[in-house]
Amino acid sequence: MISTIEKVLFLKSVDLFKKIPAEDLSRVAFISQEINFDDKEMFIKQGDDGDCLYLILQGKVSILVNDKVVAQLGEKSAVGEMAILDNEPRSASVVASGPVMALRIDQEDFQQLMGEKSEIAYGIIQVLIHRLREANIKKG
């Protein structure tokens, strides 16, 4: 099990949280849960309600859309991050490619935290807008 300090250092290295001050990341670390998945275990299913996000501490995952692998992600990646901001169904499935250790952050806890600390919400919004701009450039 990793300590709160290790969680904060890890969170700071994850793209989704890079704009959030370290003191606020300690609150995010507090609401995160360490969780392990076995090889080939599906822990996000396309079409299910999104209620949390996962941050990959160790291992790799495959992202599947309509049962086809569209991406592979590794350590320091976030999966299911849109679920912390909306109540839409999952847009993809996520399957462990070997053993995976992750941090789980539940939507309800995270939304409450964003309500209390606007800096966290602002940091997440900045990162997501940057991703959207990059996606638009690639499409155009």
C-alpha positions in Angstrom: 0.0 0.0 0.0 1.4 3.4 -0.9 1.5 6.3 1.5 -0.4 9.6 1.1 2.9 11.4 0.3 3.6 8.8 -2.5 0.1 9.3 -3.8 0.6 13.1 -3.9 3.9 12.7 -5.8 2.3 10.3 -8.2 -0.8 12.6 -8.8 1.5 15.5 -9.6 3.1 13.4 -12.3 -0.2 12.5 -14.0 -1.2 14.9 -16.8 -4.7 15.3 -15.6 -3.6 16.7 -12.3 -0.4 18.6 -13.3 -2.1 22.0 -13.0 -3.3 21.4 -9.4 -1.2 22.8 -6.5 0.5 20.1 -4.4 -1.4 21.1 -1.2 -4.7 20.5 -3.0 -3.4 17.1 -4.3 -3.2 15.9 -0.8 -7.0 16.1 -0.6 -7.3 14.2 -3.9 -4.9 11.6 -2.5 -7.0 11.2 0.6 -10.1 10.3 -1.4 -8.3 7.8 -3.7 -8.2 4.1 -3.2 -5.5 1.7 -4.2 -6.9 -1.1 -6.3 -5.4 -4.1 -8.2 -6.6 -5.8 -11.4 -5.6 -9.2 -12.8 -4.5 -9.8 -16.4 -7.5 -9.5 -18.9 -9.8 -8.1 -16.1 -12.3 -5.6 -17.6 -12.7 -2.8 -15.0 -14.5 -0.3 -17.2 -17.2 -1.5 -19.6 -18.4 0.6 -22.6 -22.0 1.7 -22.1 -22.0 1.4 -18.3 -22.6 4.4 -16.1 -19.4 6.2 -15.2 -18.9 6.7 -11.5 -15.1 6.9 -11.1 -11.8 7.3 -12.8 -8.6 5.2 -12.5 -5.0 6.4 -12.5 -2.6 3.7 -13.5 0.2 3.3 -11.0 1.8 0.2 -12.5 1.0 -1.9 -15.5 -0.7 -1.4 -18.8 -4.3 -1.3 -20.0 -6.0 -1.7 -23.4 -8.8 0.7 -24.4 -11.5 -0.9 -26.5 -14.3 0.7 -28.5 -16.9 -1.8 -29.8 -14.5 -4.6 -28.8 -11.6 -3.3 -30.9 -8.4 -2.1 -29.3 -8.0 1.6 -30.0 -5.2 2.4 -27.6 -2.8 1.1 -25.0 -1.9 3.1 -21.9 0.6 2.7 -19.2 1.8 4.2 -15.9 0.7 7.7 -15.1 -2.3 7.5 -17.4 -5.9 8.4 -16.4 -8.8 6.3 -17.7 -12.5 7.1 -17.2 -11.7 10.7 -16.4 -14.8 12.0 -18.2 -16.9 10.2 -15.6 -15.9 12.5 -12.9 -17.4 15.5 -14.8 -20.5 14.1 -16.4 -23.1 11.3 -16.0 -22.8 9.9 -19.5 -22.3 6.2 -20.2 -18.7 5.0 -20.7 -17.4 5.7 -24.2 -14.9 2.7 -24.1 -14.0 -0.4 -22.2 -10.7 -0.8 -20.3 -9.0 -4.1 -19.8 -5.8 -4.9 -17.8 -2.9 -6.1 -20.0 -1.1 -8.0 -17.3 -1.4 -7.1 -13.6 -2.4 -3.5 -12.9 -2.2 -1.4 -9.8 -4.3 1.8 -9.9 -5.8 4.5 -7.8 -9.6 4.8 -8.0 -11.3 8.2 -7.4 -15.1 8.1 -7.1 -17.1 10.7 -8.9 -19.2 11.8 -5.9 -16.1 12.3 -3.7 -14.3 14.2 -6.4 -17.2 16.4 -7.3 -17.6 17.3 -3.6 -13.9 18.2 -3.5 -14.1 20.3 -6.6 -17.0 22.2 -5.0 -14.9 22.9 -2.0 -11.6 23.7 -3.8 -12.2 25.6 -7.1 -8.5 25.3 -7.9 -8.9 21.6 -8.4 -11.8 22.1 -10.9 -9.9 24.9 -12.7 -6.8 22.7 -13.0 -8.8 19.8 -14.5 -10.6 22.1 -16.9 -7.3 23.6 -18.1 -5.9 20.1 -18.9 -9.1 18.9 -20.6 -9.3 22.1 -22.8 -5.7 21.6 -23.8 -6.5 18.0 -24.9 -9.6 19.2 -26.8 -7.5 21.8 -28.7 -4.9 19.2 -29.5 -7.6 16.8 -30.8 -9.0 19.6 -33.0 -5.6 20.4 -34.5 -5.1 16.7 -35.3 -8.5 16.5 -37.0 -8.0 19.7 -39.0 
